[in-house]
């Protein structure tokens, strides 16, 4: 009897150990990328919304209201009017290209995370969000989550949110498809984990109108400190992408 009990106890300990959060995952969650980019960091974005491409640069050393510079509009050099309109929109805080994660690490239900696949360098976990997060954001609570983790560094390199089934958050609005995600990396010369790309796909109906939007934002040309160099001509390439 004692041998049977010892065997069951050993099995229980082994299961408990396998279910424990790996050290690299715990570190990755603790160091989850900031919801906003660091102050004083310059960068470029390439925004493609339903095939319409725009490129701009953020230069923190410039005066307030002039920190965003439009470099490309609809795949061509922008007109003076487009540059002016873009500057006004940005000065008012408008734009979807300003980086922000879709959730915080505290909203992840760590007990729900399950290892999907792994190799020597990378592990992919699937899970969801806490009851508190779902109460505060009903849509987030319905989304499934996948995290890709660099095992050697203990860093999240990508996440994906997916709505598994259609959802109507309010009367007259139906979300048929929704996928969103982000990728992160360490740009050369910067000891920081920063976004490389974000994307989203939305398909649904808002009252009587069908809506389809595909959005991708690429981040690159990161630079610390003053950046007074003149804008490069469109088509000159996006460093760091």
C-alpha positions in Angstrom: 0.0 0.0 0.0 2.8 2.4 0.9 4.5 1.7 -2.5 1.2 2.5 -4.3 0.8 5.7 -2.3 4.5 6.7 -3.0 3.9 6.1 -6.7 0.8 8.3 -6.8 2.6 11.0 -4.8 5.5 10.9 -7.3 3.1 11.1 -10.2 1.2 14.0 -8.7 4.5 15.9 -8.1 5.5 15.2 -11.7 2.2 16.6 -13.0 2.5 19.6 -10.8 6.0 20.3 -12.0 5.0 20.0 -15.6 2.0 22.4 -15.0 4.2 25.0 -13.3 4.9 28.2 -15.3 8.4 27.8 -16.9 10.9 30.4 -15.8 11.3 31.8 -19.3 7.5 32.3 -19.6 7.3 34.0 -16.1 10.0 36.4 -17.2 8.4 37.1 -20.5 5.1 37.9 -18.8 6.9 40.1 -16.2 8.7 42.0 -18.9 5.7 42.2 -21.4 6.4 45.0 -23.8 5.2 48.4 -22.6 1.8 49.5 -23.8 3.4 52.6 -25.2 6.7 53.4 -26.9 9.4 55.1 -24.7 9.5 58.8 -24.6 12.2 60.4 -26.6 12.3 57.6 -29.2 12.1 58.5 -32.8 10.7 56.0 -35.4 8.9 55.6 -38.7 5.7 53.9 -39.4 4.3 52.4 -42.6 0.5 52.1 -42.4 -1.4 50.0 -45.0 -5.2 50.2 -44.5 -7.2 48.2 -47.1 -4.3 48.7 -49.6 -3.8 52.4 -48.9 -0.2 53.1 -47.9 1.0 56.0 -45.8 4.5 56.5 -44.3 5.4 58.9 -41.6 8.1 59.7 -39.0 7.9 60.7 -35.4 10.6 63.1 -34.3 10.3 63.9 -30.5 12.9 66.7 -30.7 10.6 68.9 -32.9 8.2 71.4 -31.4 4.8 70.1 -30.2 2.4 69.9 -33.1 5.3 69.3 -35.6 6.6 66.0 -34.3 4.9 63.9 -36.9 6.1 64.3 -40.5 4.2 62.8 -43.4 6.7 61.2 -45.8 4.4 59.3 -48.2 0.7 59.3 -49.0 -1.1 56.7 -51.1 2.3 55.5 -52.4 3.5 58.9 -53.6 5.1 62.1 -52.3 2.5 64.0 -50.3 1.2 67.4 -51.4 1.6 70.5 -49.2 -2.1 70.3 -48.4 -1.9 66.7 -47.3 1.2 67.4 -45.1 -0.7 70.3 -43.4 -3.8 68.2 -42.9 -1.8 65.3 -41.5 0.1 67.7 -39.1 -3.2 69.1 -37.8 -4.7 65.6 -37.3 -1.6 64.4 -35.5 -1.5 67.5 -33.3 -5.1 66.7 -32.2 -4.0 63.2 -31.1 -5.5 61.4 -34.1 -4.0 58.4 -35.8 -4.2 54.6 -35.4 -0.4 54.2 -36.0 0.6 55.3 -32.4 1.6 52.0 -30.8 -0.4 50.5 -28.0 -0.8 46.9 -27.0 -4.3 45.4 -27.0 -4.0 44.3 -23.4 -1.7 44.3 -20.4 0.1 41.3 -18.9 -2.0 41.6 -15.7 -5.1 40.8 -17.8 -3.8 37.4 -19.0 -5.1 34.4 -17.1 -1.8 32.6 -16.5 -3.6 29.5 -15.3 -5.2 29.2 -18.8 -1.9 29.1 -20.7 -1.1 25.8 -22.3 1.9 24.9 -24.4 1.0 24.4 -28.0 4.4 23.8 -29.6 8.0 24.4 -28.9 11.6 23.9 -30.1 14.9 24.8 -28.6 14.4 28.5 -29.2 10.7 29.2 -29.2 7.5 28.2 -27.4 3.9 29.0 -28.3 1.2 29.2 -25.6 -2.6 29.4 -26.0 -4.9 30.8 -23.4 -7.3 33.6 -22.4 -8.0 36.4 -20.0 -9.0 36.8 -16.4 -12.5 37.2 -15.2 -11.7 40.8 -14.1 -10.4 41.6 -17.6 -13.6 40.1 -19.2 -15.8 42.1 -16.8 -14.0 45.3 -17.8 -13.9 44.5 -21.5 -16.5 42.0 -22.8 -14.9 41.7 -26.2 -11.4 41.0 -24.8 -13.0 38.3 -22.6 -14.2 36.5 -25.7 -10.9 36.5 -27.5 -8.5 33.6 -27.5 -4.8 34.4 -27.0 -1.6 33.0 -28.5 1.8 34.0 -27.2 5.1 33.3 -28.9 8.0 33.4 -26.5 11.8 33.5 -27.1 12.9 30.8 -24.6 16.5 31.9 -24.4 15.8 35.6 -23.7 12.5 35.0 -21.9 10.8 37.6 -24.1 7.4 37.7 -25.9 8.1 38.0 -29.7 4.5 38.0 -30.9 0.9 37.7 -29.8 -2.3 37.0 -31.6 -5.9 37.6 -30.5 -8.7 35.9 -32.3 -12.5 36.0 -31.9 -13.5 32.3 -32.2 -17.2 33.0 -33.0 -19.3 35.9 -34.1 -20.3 38.4 -31.5 -22.7 41.4 -31.2 -21.4 43.8 -28.6 -24.4 46.2 -29.0 -27.7 46.2 -30.9 -27.1 46.7 -34.6 -23.4 45.8 -34.5 -22.1 42.3 -35.4 -18.5 41.2 -35.5 -18.1 38.2 -37.8 -14.3 38.0 -37.9 -11.7 39.7 -35.8 -8.0 38.9 -35.6 -5.3 41.2 -34.2 -1.7 40.8 -33.3 1.8 42.2 -32.9 5.4 41.2 -33.4 8.4 42.5 -31.3 12.1 42.5 -31.8 15.3 44.2 -30.5 16.5 46.7 -33.2 20.2 47.0 -33.7 21.9 49.4 -31.3 18.9 49.5 -28.9 18.7 47.3 -25.8 14.9 47.4 -25.9 12.1 45.1 -27.0 10.1 47.2 -29.5 7.3 46.6 -32.0 8.1 45.5 -35.5 4.6 45.1 -36.8 1.0 45.2 -35.7 -2.0 44.0 -37.7 -5.8 43.5 -37.6 -8.5 42.1 -39.7 -12.1 43.0 -39.0 -15.3 41.9 -40.8 -18.8 42.7 -39.6 -21.8 44.8 -39.9 -22.6 48.2 -38.3 -26.3 48.7 -38.5 -27.0 48.3 -42.3 -23.5 48.7 -43.6 -21.1 45.8 -44.1 -17.6 46.6 -43.0 -14.2 45.0 -43.9 -10.9 46.4 -42.8 -7.4 45.1 -43.0 -4.8 47.2 -41.2 -1.0 46.7 -40.9 1.4 49.0 -39.2 5.2 48.4 -39.6 7.6 50.2 -37.2 11.3 50.9 -37.9 14.1 53.3 -38.2 14.2 53.6 -34.4 16.5 56.3 -33.1 17.1 57.8 -29.6 17.6 61.5 -29.0 17.3 64.4 -31.4 16.6 63.6 -35.0 16.9 66.7 -37.1 17.8 64.9 -40.3 15.5 65.8 -43.3 12.9 63.3 -44.3 14.0 60.7 -46.9 12.3 60.6 -50.2 9.5 58.0 -50.4 10.7 54.7 -51.7 14.0 55.0 -49.9 13.3 51.9 -47.8 12.3 51.4 -44.2 15.2 50.4 -42.0 14.6 47.8 -39.4 11.5 46.3 -41.0 
